[in-house]
Amino acid sequence: MNSHETLLYGNSFPVEGKTFKNAGYVSRQVKTLLQKMKFSKEVVRRAAIVTYEAEINICSYAERGKIDLKITPERIIIEAKDEGQGIGDIEMAMKEGFSTATEKILRMGFGAGLGLSNIKHFSDSFQITSVVGKGTHLKMTIRTQPPAMKSPP
């Protein structure tokens, strides 16, 4: 977030890892909040998708994590930070269909290997860092307005 931006809302949501009992809770909170703030349906949808995918990754692979949400008039910034196994090969993990899900996760209907690629697709900007044995940090940004058209010279 830039120093000149006005923060409309900020919050941090804990996410319990290694369980799906509360999976989807944070993404529902984010969706409801953005709807109440009257953001466009497309912005709400994209923010809910990236939040959900990040949340499911924490539930699937980490011991614990949190999702930070910052909303300005210009953009929505969602950061997911976890303490978990980390990602050894980010390039491979970004490929659609690549998954390290356990049989248990697959039986529950998760782990199709689309999470990170969906996050990248539905974000205007996406950054990922990870340290094996420590955890992963995702930062997703969604513009609240379409980019301004440039005038011809």
DSSP file with accessible surface (Angstrom, degrees, kcal/mol):
  #  RESIDUE AA STRUCTURE BP1 BP2  ACC     N-H-->O    O-->H-N    N-H-->O    O-->H-N    TCO  KAPPA ALPHA  PHI   PSI    X-CA   Y-CA   Z-CA
    1    1 A M              0   0   82      0, 0.0     2,-0.2     0, 0.0     6,-0.0   0.000 360.0 360.0 360.0 135.0    0.0    0.0    0.0
    2    2 A N    >   -     0   0   84      1,-0.1     3,-1.4     4,-0.0     0, 0.0  -0.479 360.0-119.2 -81.8 154.2    1.3    3.4   -0.9
    3    3 A S  T 3  S+     0   0  129      1,-0.3    -1,-0.1    -2,-0.2     0, 0.0   0.758 112.2  56.6 -65.5 -24.2    1.5    6.2    1.7
    4    4 A H  T 3  S+     0   0  142      2,-0.1    -1,-0.3     0, 0.0     2,-0.2   0.581  86.9  99.9 -84.5  -7.7   -0.9    8.4   -0.3
    5    5 A E  S <  S-     0   0   16     -3,-1.4     2,-0.6     1,-0.1    67,-0.0  -0.545  72.9-128.3 -81.3 144.5   -3.6    5.8   -0.4
    6    6 A T        -     0   0   90     -2,-0.2     2,-0.6     1,-0.0    68,-0.2  -0.796  18.0-135.9 -91.5 123.5   -6.5    6.0    2.0
    7    7 A L        +     0   0   87     -2,-0.6    65,-0.2     1,-0.2     3,-0.1  -0.704  24.3 177.8 -81.2 117.1   -7.1    2.8    4.0
    8    8 A L        -     0   0   85     63,-3.2     2,-0.3    -2,-0.6    64,-0.2   0.774  69.5  -3.4 -85.1 -32.5  -10.9    2.1    4.0
    9    9 A Y  E     +A   71   0A  67     62,-1.5    62,-2.9     2,-0.0    -1,-0.3  -0.968  59.0 179.7-161.3 143.4  -10.6   -1.1    5.9
   10   10 A G  E     +A   70   0A  40     -2,-0.3     2,-0.3    60,-0.2    60,-0.2  -0.984  14.3 151.2-148.4 139.7   -7.9   -3.4    7.3
   11   11 A N  E     -A   69   0A  75     58,-2.1    58,-3.1    -2,-0.3     2,-0.4  -0.981  31.4-137.3-161.2 159.0   -8.2   -6.7    9.2
   12   12 A S  E     -A   68   0A  49     -2,-0.3    56,-0.2    56,-0.2    -2,-0.0  -0.992  16.6-162.0-124.9 130.5   -6.3   -9.9    9.8
   13   13 A F  E     -A   67   0A  22     54,-3.0    54,-2.6    -2,-0.4     2,-0.1  -0.960  14.6-135.4-114.9 121.6   -8.1  -13.3    9.9
   14   14 A P  E     -A   66   0A 113      0, 0.0     2,-0.4     0, 0.0    52,-0.3  -0.454  17.1-158.7 -71.7 148.0   -6.5  -16.3   11.5
   15   15 A V  E     -A   65   0A  10     50,-2.9    50,-2.0    -2,-0.1     2,-0.3  -0.992  11.9-135.4-129.9 124.6   -6.8  -19.6    9.5
   16   16 A E  E     -A   64   0A  97     -2,-0.4     3,-0.4    48,-0.2    48,-0.2  -0.615  24.3-142.7 -78.9 131.6   -6.4  -23.0   11.2
   17   17 A G  S    S+     0   0    7     46,-1.3    42,-0.2    -2,-0.3    46,-0.2  -0.450  71.6  29.4 -91.2 167.0   -4.2  -25.4    9.3
   18   18 A K  S    S+     0   0  103     40,-0.8     2,-0.3    41,-0.5    -1,-0.2   0.686 107.4  78.2  60.7  22.2   -4.5  -29.1    8.8
   19   19 A T        -     0   0   39     40,-0.5     3,-0.1    -3,-0.4    -1,-0.1  -0.982  58.2-158.8-154.7 151.2   -8.3  -29.0    9.0
   20   20 A F    >   +     0   0   36     -2,-0.3     3,-1.2     1,-0.1    40,-0.1   0.253  64.3 108.6-111.0  10.0  -11.2  -28.1    6.8
   21   21 A K  T 3  S+     0   0  145      1,-0.3    -1,-0.1    38,-0.1    38,-0.0   0.816  95.0  25.1 -63.3 -29.0  -13.8  -27.5    9.6
   22   22 A N  T >  S+     0   0   92     -6,-0.2     3,-2.2    -3,-0.1     4,-0.4   0.203  88.3 144.2-114.8  14.6  -13.7  -23.7    9.0
   23   23 A A  T <  S+     0   0   23     -3,-1.2    -3,-0.1     1,-0.3    29,-0.1  -0.308  70.1  21.3 -59.0 131.2  -12.6  -23.7    5.4
   24   24 A G  T 3> S+     0   0    2     28,-0.1     4,-2.1    27,-0.1    -1,-0.3   0.249  89.6 111.3  95.5 -11.0  -14.2  -20.9    3.4
   25   25 A Y  H <> S+     0   0  112     -3,-2.2     4,-2.1     2,-0.2     5,-0.2   0.944  79.5  44.5 -61.5 -48.9  -15.0  -18.8    6.5
   26   26 A V  H  > S+     0   0    3     -4,-0.4     4,-2.7     1,-0.2     5,-0.2   0.933 112.3  51.3 -65.2 -44.5  -12.5  -16.0    5.7
   27   27 A S  H  > S+     0   0   10      1,-0.2     4,-2.6     2,-0.2    -1,-0.2   0.887 109.7  50.9 -63.1 -34.6  -13.5  -15.9    2.0
   28   28 A R  H  X S+     0   0  134     -4,-2.1     4,-2.5     2,-0.2    -1,-0.2   0.907 110.0  50.0 -67.1 -39.3  -17.2  -15.6    3.0
   29   29 A Q  H  X S+     0   0   74     -4,-2.1     4,-2.4     2,-0.2    -2,-0.2   0.920 112.3  47.2 -62.5 -44.5  -16.3  -12.7    5.4
   30   30 A V  H  X S+     0   0    1     -4,-2.7     4,-2.6     2,-0.2     5,-0.2   0.937 112.5  49.4 -63.1 -46.0  -14.3  -10.9    2.6
   31   31 A K  H  X S+     0   0   94     -4,-2.6     4,-2.3    -5,-0.2    -2,-0.2   0.939 112.5  47.0 -59.8 -48.3  -17.1  -11.4    0.1
   32   32 A T  H  X S+     0   0   60     -4,-2.5     4,-2.4     1,-0.2    -1,-0.2   0.922 112.8  49.7 -61.1 -44.5  -19.8  -10.1    2.5
   33   33 A L  H  X S+     0   0   37     -4,-2.4     4,-1.8    -5,-0.2    -2,-0.2   0.937 111.4  47.5 -61.2 -47.6  -17.7   -7.1    3.5
   34   34 A L  H  <>S+     0   0    0     -4,-2.6     5,-2.1     1,-0.2    -1,-0.2   0.873 111.0  52.1 -65.6 -34.9  -17.0   -6.1   -0.1
   35   35 A Q  H ><5S+     0   0   97     -4,-2.3     3,-1.6    -5,-0.2    -1,-0.2   0.934 109.5  49.3 -64.3 -43.8  -20.6   -6.5   -1.1
   36   36 A K  H 3<5S+     0   0  160     -4,-2.4    -2,-0.2     1,-0.3    -1,-0.2   0.816 107.1  55.4 -63.5 -31.3  -21.6   -4.2    1.8
   37   37 A M  T 3<5S-     0   0   61     -4,-1.8    -1,-0.3    -5,-0.2    -2,-0.2   0.424 115.8-120.3 -82.5   1.7  -19.0   -1.7    0.6
   38   38 A K  T < 5 +     0   0  179     -3,-1.6    -3,-0.2     1,-0.2    -2,-0.1   0.785  52.1 162.6  67.1  33.2  -20.7   -1.7   -2.8
   39   39 A F      < -     0   0   34     -5,-2.1    -1,-0.2     1,-0.1   105,-0.0  -0.457  50.0 -84.2 -74.3 158.0  -17.8   -2.9   -4.9
   40   40 A S     >  -     0   0   62    104,-0.3     4,-2.6     1,-0.1     5,-0.2  -0.192  34.9-114.6 -61.6 155.1  -18.7   -4.3   -8.3
   41   41 A K  H  > S+     0   0  191      1,-0.2     4,-2.7     2,-0.2     5,-0.2   0.870 117.2  53.9 -58.1 -38.1  -19.8   -7.9   -8.6
   42   42 A E  H  > S+     0   0   94      2,-0.2     4,-2.5     1,-0.2    -1,-0.2   0.921 109.3  46.3 -65.9 -42.8  -16.7   -8.7  -10.6
   43   43 A V  H  > S+     0   0    7      2,-0.2     4,-2.5     1,-0.2     5,-0.2   0.937 114.2  48.6 -64.0 -44.5  -14.3   -7.2   -8.0
   44   44 A V  H  X S+     0   0    7     -4,-2.6     4,-2.6     1,-0.2     5,-0.2   0.935 112.2  49.2 -60.5 -45.8  -16.2   -9.1   -5.2
   45   45 A R  H  X S+     0   0  112     -4,-2.7     4,-2.4    -5,-0.2    -2,-0.2   0.937 112.6  46.3 -60.9 -47.9  -16.0  -12.4   -7.2
   46   46 A R  H  X S+     0   0   35     -4,-2.5     4,-2.4     1,-0.2     5,-0.2   0.916 113.8  48.2 -63.8 -43.4  -12.3  -12.1   -7.9
   47   47 A A  H  X S+     0   0    0     -4,-2.5     4,-2.2    -5,-0.2     5,-0.2   0.910 112.0  49.9 -64.7 -40.1  -11.4  -11.2   -4.3
   48   48 A A  H  X S+     0   0   17     -4,-2.6     4,-2.6    -5,-0.2    -2,-0.2   0.912 110.9  50.0 -65.4 -39.9  -13.5  -14.1   -3.0
   49   49 A I  H  X S+     0   0   40     -4,-2.4     4,-2.7    -5,-0.2     5,-0.2   0.953 113.0  43.6 -64.6 -50.5  -11.9  -16.6   -5.4
   50   50 A V  H  X S+     0   0    0     -4,-2.4     4,-2.1     1,-0.2    -1,-0.2   0.895 115.6  49.4 -66.6 -35.6   -8.3  -15.6   -4.5
   51   51 A T  H  X S+     0   0    0     -4,-2.2     4,-2.7    -5,-0.2    -1,-0.2   0.937 112.1  48.3 -65.8 -44.8   -9.1  -15.5   -0.8
   52   52 A Y  H  X S+     0   0   86     -4,-2.6     4,-2.9    -5,-0.2     5,-0.2   0.934 111.6  48.8 -60.9 -47.6  -10.8  -18.9   -0.9
   53   53 A E  H  X S+     0   0   36     -4,-2.7     4,-1.9     1,-0.2    -1,-0.2   0.916 114.1  46.0 -61.6 -42.3   -7.9  -20.5   -2.9
   54   54 A A  H  X S+     0   0    1     -4,-2.1     4,-1.9    -5,-0.2    -1,-0.2   0.909 112.9  50.7 -65.8 -40.7   -5.3  -19.1   -0.5
   55   55 A E  H  X S+     0   0    3     -4,-2.7     4,-2.7     1,-0.2    -2,-0.2   0.919 108.8  50.5 -63.9 -43.5   -7.4  -20.2    2.5
   56   56 A I  H  X S+     0   0    7     -4,-2.9     4,-2.4     1,-0.2    -1,-0.2   0.890 107.4  54.7 -64.0 -37.2   -7.8  -23.7    1.2
   57   57 A N  H  X S+     0   0   35     -4,-1.9     4,-2.6    -5,-0.2     5,-0.5   0.916 109.4  47.0 -62.8 -40.7   -4.0  -24.0    0.7
   58   58 A I  H  X S+     0   0    2     -4,-1.9     4,-1.9     1,-0.2   -40,-0.8   0.948 113.2  48.6 -64.0 -47.3   -3.5  -23.0    4.4
   59   59 A C  H  < S+     0   0    4     -4,-2.7   -41,-0.5   -42,-0.2   -40,-0.5   0.857 118.0  42.5 -59.7 -34.3   -6.1  -25.5    5.5
   60   60 A S  H  < S+     0   0    9     -4,-2.4    -2,-0.2    -5,-0.2    -1,-0.2   0.878 130.9  12.2 -80.2 -41.3   -4.5  -28.2    3.3
   61   61 A Y  H  < S+     0   0   41     -4,-2.6    24,-1.0    -5,-0.2     2,-0.2   0.596 104.9  75.4-121.3 -15.9   -0.8  -27.8    3.9
   62   62 A A  E  <  - B   0  84A   0     -4,-1.9   -44,-0.5    -5,-0.5    22,-0.3  -0.637  63.1-136.5-106.5 162.1    0.1  -25.5    6.8
   63   63 A E  E    S-     0   0A 108     20,-2.7   -46,-1.3     1,-0.4     2,-0.3   0.865  88.9 -24.6 -74.8 -40.9    0.1  -25.7   10.5
   64   64 A R  E     +AB  16  83A 129     19,-1.3    19,-2.9   -48,-0.2    -1,-0.4  -0.968  67.8 166.1-162.7 165.0   -1.5  -22.3   10.8
   65   65 A G  E     -AB  15  82A  14    -50,-2.0   -50,-2.9    -2,-0.3     2,-0.3  -0.949  19.8-132.8-167.3-175.6   -1.8  -19.1    8.9
   66   66 A K  E     -AB  14  81A  83     15,-2.4    15,-2.6    -2,-0.3     2,-0.5  -0.987   8.1-142.0-151.3 155.4   -3.5  -15.8    8.5
   67   67 A I  E     -AB  13  80A   0    -54,-2.6   -54,-3.0    -2,-0.3     2,-0.4  -0.991  16.6-157.8-121.3 121.1   -5.1  -13.7    5.8
   68   68 A D  E     -AB  12  79A  19     11,-3.1    11,-2.5    -2,-0.5     2,-0.4  -0.842   6.8-163.6 -98.9 137.0   -4.6   -9.9    5.9
   69   69 A L  E     +AB  11  78A   1    -58,-3.1   -58,-2.1    -2,-0.4     2,-0.4  -0.984  10.6 177.1-124.8 127.5   -7.0   -7.7    4.0
   70   70 A K  E     -AB  10  77A  77      7,-2.4     7,-3.1    -2,-0.4     2,-0.5  -1.000   8.4-167.1-128.8 131.0   -6.5   -4.1    3.2
   71   71 A I  E     +AB   9  76A   0    -62,-2.9   -63,-3.2    -2,-0.4   -62,-1.5  -0.977  12.0 167.1-122.6 126.0   -9.0   -2.1    1.2
   72   72 A T        -     0   0    0      3,-2.7   -65,-0.2    -2,-0.5    72,-0.1  -0.794  52.4-101.1-120.9 170.3   -8.4    1.3   -0.4
   73   73 A P  S    S+     0   0   53      0, 0.0     3,-0.1     0, 0.0   -66,-0.1   0.830 122.7  42.6 -61.5 -26.1  -10.5    3.1   -3.0
   74   74 A E  S    S-     0   0   96      1,-0.2    70,-2.4   -68,-0.2    71,-0.6   0.763 122.7  -0.3 -91.2 -30.4   -8.0    1.9   -5.7
   75   75 A R  E     - C   0 143A  48     68,-0.3    -3,-2.7    69,-0.2     2,-0.5  -0.995  52.1-126.8-159.6 162.0   -7.3   -1.7   -4.8
   76   76 A I  E     -BC  71 142A   0     66,-2.8    66,-2.4    -2,-0.3     2,-0.5  -0.972  25.1-161.4-114.8 125.9   -7.9   -4.7   -2.5
   77   77 A I  E     -BC  70 141A   3     -7,-3.1    -7,-2.4    -2,-0.5     2,-0.5  -0.953   7.8-175.9-113.6 123.4   -4.7   -6.2   -1.1
   78   78 A I  E     -BC  69 140A   0     62,-2.9    62,-3.1    -2,-0.5     2,-0.5  -0.983   1.0-174.3-121.4 122.4   -5.0   -9.8    0.2
   79   79 A E  E     -BC  68 139A  22    -11,-2.5   -11,-3.1    -2,-0.5     2,-0.5  -0.980   6.2-166.0-120.3 129.0   -1.9  -11.4    1.8
   80   80 A A  E     +BC  67 138A   4     58,-2.1    58,-2.9    -2,-0.5     2,-0.4  -0.965  10.6 179.2-113.2 121.8   -1.9  -15.0    3.0
   81   81 A K  E     +BC  66 137A  70    -15,-2.6   -15,-2.4    -2,-0.5     2,-0.3  -0.990   5.7 179.2-124.4 131.7    0.9  -16.0    5.2
   82   82 A D  E     -B   65   0A  30     54,-2.4     2,-0.6    -2,-0.4    54,-0.3  -0.911  31.3-138.1-132.5 159.9    1.4  -19.5    6.6
   83   83 A E  E     +B   64   0A 106    -19,-2.9   -20,-2.7    -2,-0.3   -19,-1.3  -0.971  64.4  98.6-109.7 107.1    3.6  -21.5    8.8
   84   84 A G  E    S-B   62   0A  12     50,-0.7   -22,-0.2    -2,-0.6   -26,-0.0  -0.809  85.5 -45.7-163.2-154.1    3.9  -24.8    7.0
   85   85 A Q  S    S-     0   0   92    -24,-1.0    48,-2.6    -2,-0.2    49,-0.2   0.699  70.9-146.3 -73.4 -19.5    5.9  -27.1    4.7
   86   86 A G        -     0   0   11     46,-0.3     2,-0.5    47,-0.2    46,-0.2  -0.057  23.4 -77.8  73.9 173.8    6.6  -24.4    2.2
   87   87 A I        -     0   0   40     48,-0.3     3,-0.3     1,-0.1    45,-0.2  -0.964  31.5-166.8-118.1 120.3    6.9  -24.9   -1.6
   88   88 A G  S    S+     0   0   72     -2,-0.5     2,-0.4     1,-0.3    -1,-0.1   0.857  85.0  27.2 -74.3 -35.9   10.1  -26.4   -2.9
   89   89 A D     >  +     0   0   89      1,-0.1     4,-2.5     2,-0.1    -1,-0.3  -0.814  63.2 178.6-132.6  91.6    9.5  -25.6   -6.6
   90   90 A I  H  > S+     0   0   50     -2,-0.4     4,-1.8    -3,-0.3     5,-0.2   0.901  82.5  56.5 -62.4 -40.9    7.3  -22.6   -7.1
   91   91 A E  H  4 S+     0   0  149      1,-0.2     4,-0.4     2,-0.2    -1,-0.2   0.926 111.7  42.6 -58.5 -44.4    7.5  -22.8  -10.9
   92   92 A M  H >4 S+     0   0   67      1,-0.2     3,-1.6     2,-0.2    -1,-0.2   0.923 111.0  55.6 -67.3 -42.1    6.2  -26.3  -10.9
   93   93 A A  H 3< S+     0   0   16     -4,-2.5    23,-0.3     1,-0.3    24,-0.3   0.776 101.3  59.7 -63.7 -24.6    3.5  -25.5   -8.2
   94   94 A M  T 3< S+     0   0   38     -4,-1.8     2,-0.3    -3,-0.2    -1,-0.3   0.639  82.7 102.9 -78.7 -12.6    2.2  -22.7  -10.5
   95   95 A K  S X  S-     0   0  111     -3,-1.6     3,-2.0    -4,-0.4    22,-0.1  -0.544  84.6-107.2 -76.1 132.8    1.4  -25.2  -13.3
   96   96 A E  T 3  S+     0   0  148     -2,-0.3    18,-0.2     1,-0.3    17,-0.1  -0.321 103.8  19.4 -57.9 131.7   -2.2  -26.1  -13.6
   97   97 A G  T 3  S+     0   0   51     16,-2.3     2,-0.4     1,-0.3    -1,-0.3   0.203  87.8 127.7  93.4 -14.0   -2.9  -29.6  -12.4
   98   98 A F    <   +     0   0   80     -3,-2.0     2,-0.3    15,-0.6    -1,-0.3  -0.614  34.2 166.8 -78.0 130.4    0.3  -29.9  -10.3
   99   99 A S        -     0   0   44     -2,-0.4    13,-0.0    -3,-0.1    -6,-0.0  -1.000  40.3-170.2-146.1 144.9   -0.6  -31.0   -6.8
  100  100 A T        +     0   0   82     -2,-0.3    -1,-0.1    -7,-0.1    -2,-0.0   0.067  46.3 144.6-113.8  20.0    1.1  -32.4   -3.7
  101  101 A A        -     0   0   17     10,-0.3    -2,-0.1     1,-0.1     2,-0.1  -0.269  47.8-124.1 -62.9 143.6   -2.3  -33.2   -2.1
  102  102 A T     >  -     0   0   77    -42,-0.1     4,-2.5     1,-0.1     5,-0.2  -0.320  28.8-103.0 -77.6 166.3   -2.5  -36.2    0.1
  103  103 A E  H  > S+     0   0  129      1,-0.2     4,-2.7     2,-0.2     5,-0.2   0.895 123.4  55.9 -56.4 -40.3   -5.1  -38.9   -0.6
  104  104 A K  H  > S+     0   0  130      2,-0.2     4,-1.3     1,-0.2    -1,-0.2   0.930 108.5  45.9 -60.3 -45.8   -7.2  -37.5    2.3
  105  105 A I  H  4>S+     0   0   11      1,-0.2     5,-2.1     2,-0.2     3,-0.4   0.926 113.4  49.8 -64.4 -43.2   -7.3  -34.1    0.8
  106  106 A L  H ><5S+     0   0   75     -4,-2.5     3,-1.7     1,-0.2    -2,-0.2   0.905 106.7  54.6 -63.1 -41.1   -8.2  -35.5   -2.6
  107  107 A R  H 3<5S+     0   0  178     -4,-2.7    -1,-0.2     1,-0.3    -2,-0.2   0.808 104.0  56.6 -63.0 -27.5  -11.0  -37.6   -1.2
  108  108 A M  T 3<5S-     0   0   89     -4,-1.3    -1,-0.3    -3,-0.4    -2,-0.2   0.490 124.6-104.0 -83.1  -3.7  -12.5  -34.4    0.3
  109  109 A G  T < 5S+     0   0   66     -3,-1.7     2,-0.2     1,-0.3    -3,-0.2   0.586  86.6 106.1  94.5  11.0  -12.6  -32.9   -3.1
  110  110 A F      < +     0   0   47     -5,-2.1    -1,-0.3     1,-0.1    -2,-0.1  -0.618  43.5  62.0-111.3 174.7   -9.6  -30.5   -2.8
  111  111 A G        +     0   0   16     -2,-0.2   -10,-0.3    -3,-0.1    -1,-0.1   0.760  47.7 144.4  85.0  27.5   -6.1  -30.6   -4.2
  112  112 A A        -     0   0   70     -3,-0.2   -13,-0.1     1,-0.1   -15,-0.1   0.567  67.6-114.8 -75.9  -7.1   -6.8  -30.5   -8.0
  113  113 A G  S    S+     0   0   14    -17,-0.1   -16,-2.3   -16,-0.1   -15,-0.6   0.782  90.1 104.5  80.8  28.0   -3.7  -28.4   -8.5
  114  114 A L     >  +     0   0   69    -18,-0.2     4,-2.7   -17,-0.2     5,-0.2   0.475  47.4  93.5-115.4  -6.7   -5.6  -25.2   -9.6
  115  115 A G  H  > S+     0   0    9      1,-0.2     4,-2.4     2,-0.2     5,-0.2   0.943  90.3  37.1 -56.5 -58.5   -5.3  -23.1   -6.5
  116  116 A L  H  > S+     0   0   16    -23,-0.3     4,-2.5     1,-0.2    -1,-0.2   0.900 117.9  50.7 -67.1 -37.6   -2.1  -21.0   -7.3
  117  117 A S  H  > S+     0   0   15    -24,-0.3     4,-2.5     2,-0.2    -1,-0.2   0.900 110.9  49.8 -68.7 -35.4   -2.9  -20.7  -11.0
  118  118 A N  H  X S+     0   0   41     -4,-2.7     4,-2.5     2,-0.2    -2,-0.2   0.917 109.6  51.8 -64.6 -42.0   -6.4  -19.5  -10.1
  119  119 A I  H  X S+     0   0    0     -4,-2.4     4,-0.9    -5,-0.2    -2,-0.2   0.944 112.3  45.4 -59.6 -46.1   -5.0  -17.0   -7.7
  120  120 A K  H >< S+     0   0  130     -4,-2.5     3,-0.6     1,-0.2    -2,-0.2   0.924 113.6  50.0 -63.2 -43.9   -2.6  -15.7  -10.4
  121  121 A H  H 3< S+     0   0  135     -4,-2.5    -1,-0.2     1,-0.2    -2,-0.2   0.884 115.0  41.5 -63.4 -41.0   -5.4  -15.6  -13.0
  122  122 A F  H 3< S+     0   0   33     -4,-2.5     2,-0.3    -5,-0.1    -1,-0.2   0.458 102.5  82.2 -92.5  -0.4   -7.9  -13.6  -10.9
  123  123 A S    <<  -     0   0   12     -4,-0.9    19,-0.2    -3,-0.6     3,-0.2  -0.778  68.2-145.6-100.1 148.4   -5.4  -11.2   -9.4
  124  124 A D  S    S+     0   0   55     17,-2.7     2,-0.3     1,-0.3    18,-0.2   0.803  95.4  11.4 -77.9 -32.3   -4.1   -8.0  -11.1
  125  125 A S  E    S-D  141   0A  54     16,-1.6    16,-2.4    -3,-0.1     2,-0.4  -0.990  73.1-174.6-142.6 147.6   -0.8   -8.6   -9.4
  126  126 A F  E     -D  140   0A  39     -2,-0.3     2,-0.4    14,-0.2    14,-0.2  -0.992   3.6-178.4-145.3 129.7    0.4  -11.7   -7.6
  127  127 A Q  E     -D  139   0A 118     12,-2.2    12,-2.6    -2,-0.4     2,-0.4  -0.989   4.7-172.9-128.6 142.0    3.6  -12.4   -5.7
  128  128 A I  E     +D  138   0A  33     -2,-0.4     2,-0.3    10,-0.2    10,-0.2  -1.000   7.4 172.5-136.9 134.0    4.7  -15.6   -4.0
  129  129 A T  E     +D  137   0A  85      8,-2.2     8,-3.1    -2,-0.4     2,-0.3  -0.980   9.1 175.4-133.8 148.6    7.6  -16.4   -1.8
  130  130 A S  E     -D  136   0A  28     -2,-0.3     2,-0.4     6,-0.2     6,-0.2  -0.989  20.2-159.5-155.1 144.5    8.2  -19.6    0.1
  131  131 A V  E >>  -D  135   0A  90      4,-2.6     4,-2.4    -2,-0.3     3,-2.3  -0.995  33.9-116.8-126.0 120.9   10.8  -21.3    2.3
  132  132 A V  T 34 S+     0   0   99     -2,-0.4   -46,-0.3     1,-0.3   -47,-0.1  -0.330 101.3  13.2 -57.7 132.0   10.7  -25.0    2.6
  133  133 A G  T 34 S+     0   0   60    -48,-2.6    -1,-0.3     1,-0.1   -47,-0.2   0.348 126.7  60.8  82.9  -5.2   10.1  -26.0    6.2
  134  134 A K  T <4 S-     0   0  154     -3,-2.3   -50,-0.7     1,-0.2     2,-0.3   0.745 100.1-102.6-117.6 -50.6    9.0  -22.5    7.2
  135  135 A G  E  <  - D   0 131A   9     -4,-2.4    -4,-2.6   -52,-0.3     2,-0.3  -0.906  25.7 -81.2 149.8-174.5    6.0  -21.4    5.1
  136  136 A T  E     - D   0 130A  14    -54,-0.3   -54,-2.4    -2,-0.3     2,-0.4  -0.946  20.1-158.4-132.4 146.8    4.6  -19.5    2.2
  137  137 A H  E     -CD  81 129A  61     -8,-3.1    -8,-2.2    -2,-0.3     2,-0.4  -0.990  10.8-174.5-129.3 121.0    3.6  -15.8    1.6
  138  138 A L  E     -CD  80 128A   8    -58,-2.9   -58,-2.1    -2,-0.4     2,-0.4  -0.937   4.4-169.2-113.4 137.7    1.2  -14.9   -1.1
  139  139 A K  E     -CD  79 127A  52    -12,-2.6   -12,-2.2    -2,-0.4     2,-0.4  -0.979   9.0-179.8-128.8 118.9    0.3  -11.3   -2.0
  140  140 A M  E     -CD  78 126A   0    -62,-3.1   -62,-2.9    -2,-0.4     2,-0.4  -0.945   6.9-166.3-119.3 138.0   -2.6  -10.6   -4.3
  141  141 A T  E     -CD  77 125A   9    -16,-2.4   -17,-2.7    -2,-0.4   -16,-1.6  -0.986   2.8-171.3-125.8 135.6   -3.9   -7.3   -5.5
  142  142 A I  E     -C   76   0A   0    -66,-2.4   -66,-2.8    -2,-0.4     2,-0.2  -0.994  22.2-131.7-125.5 123.1   -7.1   -6.6   -7.2
  143  143 A R  E     -C   75   0A 103     -2,-0.5   -68,-0.3   -68,-0.2   -69,-0.1  -0.517   6.3-149.4 -69.8 140.6   -7.8   -3.1   -8.7
  144  144 A T  S    S+     0   0    7    -70,-2.4  -104,-0.3    -2,-0.2   -69,-0.2   0.658  83.0  36.2 -85.8 -15.6  -11.2   -1.8   -7.7
  145  145 A Q  S    S-     0   0  131    -71,-0.6     3,-0.1  -102,-0.0    -1,-0.1  -0.971  95.6 -99.4-130.9 150.8  -11.6    0.1  -11.0
  146  146 A P        -     0   0  107      0, 0.0     3,-0.1     0, 0.0    -2,-0.1  -0.302  55.6 -88.7 -63.8 151.4  -10.5   -0.7  -14.5
  147  147 A P        -     0   0   79      0, 0.0     2,-0.1     0, 0.0    -4,-0.0  -0.335  50.1-101.1 -61.8 145.5   -7.3    0.9  -15.6
  148  148 A A        -     0   0   97     -3,-0.1     2,-0.3     1,-0.1    -3,-0.0  -0.391  35.8-113.6 -67.6 143.1   -7.7    4.3  -17.1
  149  149 A M        -     0   0  176     -2,-0.1     2,-0.3    -3,-0.1    -1,-0.1  -0.589  29.8-124.7 -76.1 137.0   -7.5    4.5  -20.9
  150  150 A K        -     0   0  196     -2,-0.3    -1,-0.1     1,-0.1     0, 0.0  -0.651  23.1-118.1 -83.0 140.6   -4.5    6.4  -22.1
  151  151 A S        -     0   0  107     -2,-0.3    -1,-0.1     1,-0.1     0, 0.0  -0.495  33.5-104.7 -74.5 144.1   -5.2    9.3  -24.5
  152  152 A P              0   0  116      0, 0.0    -1,-0.1     0, 0.0     0, 0.0  -0.379 360.0 360.0 -65.7 150.9   -3.6    9.0  -28.0
  153  153 A P              0   0  179      0, 0.0    -3,-0.0     0, 0.0     0, 0.0  -0.097 360.0 360.0 -66.3 360.0   -0.6   11.2  -28.4
